[in-house]
Amino acid sequence: DNVVDYAVRMVSKTRPKTSSATELVNEFVDWGAGPRASQNLILAAKTHAAIHGKFSPDIENVQAVAYGILRHRIIKNYKAEAEG
């Protein structure tokens, strides 16, 4: 359950103008990851764990697959593009 909670919290922090968003996200992100990103993050973490011989995923597995799952789901704003 802590892995699922971690994945859901990670994804929710990508959504600007929400209570869990950081100042950095509010300043540079136009569109954050949606609810399906959490589902796919958990599925990818399970797969990553299985490939590495584990029976269940842990937080490290979620972190290992997060970039690939989230990178195309987060849309930067103009300010982020301009500042690089």
N, C-alpha and C positions, 0 to 999 in steps of 0.2 A: 504493500500500500504506500510506503514512503516513496517508492520509485514513481508510482503513478502521480502522487501529489507533487513530487519534484518536477516531473515533466509538465504537468498542468500549470504550476506556478511559473516555470521557465517561459512557457508560451504566453501566459497572460501578461508577463512583464514586457513583452514586445509590443503591446497595444498602447498607443499614446492616449493621453487624456483619460486614463483609468487610475484607480487608486493604487494599483500595484506598479505602475510605470515609473521608471526613474526619470530624473531630470534630463539625462542624456537622451532617452527615448522620446520624451516630450519635445525636445528641441530639434531632433534630427530625423524622426520617423513620421511618415505620413500614414502608413498603413501597416499594422502588425499582423502577426500570424493568427489564423482563425482556429476554431475548435478542432478541426480535422488534423491540424498540425500536431496537437497533443496525441491523438490516436496514432498517427504515423510515427511520431517520435518513440512511443512505447513499442510499437511493432518493430521498428528498426533496432531498438535497444535489445529486444528479445532475440532478434536474429543475430545481432552482434555478439551477445552472450553465448548463444548456441554455437556459433562459428568458433568461439574461443573456448569451447568445452565446458561451459557453465550451464546449469539447469535453469537458472533464473537470472534476470538482469539486475544490475545494481546501478547506483548513481553514475559510476564511471562509464558504464555502457551508454547511458543517456547522453553524457557529455561527449562521448566519442562520436556519436552520430548526429549531434545537434546541428552542427554547421551545415551538413548536407541536407538535412530536413528543413531547416529554417531559412537558409540563405535566399531562396527564391520566393519566400512568403513574406518577406519584410521589405517594404517599399520606402526608400529614403526620400526625404523632401529636397526641395531646391537648395536649401542652405547646406545640407549634407553633401550634395553633389558639388556645390561650388567650393566648399572647403576641403573636399577630397576625403 
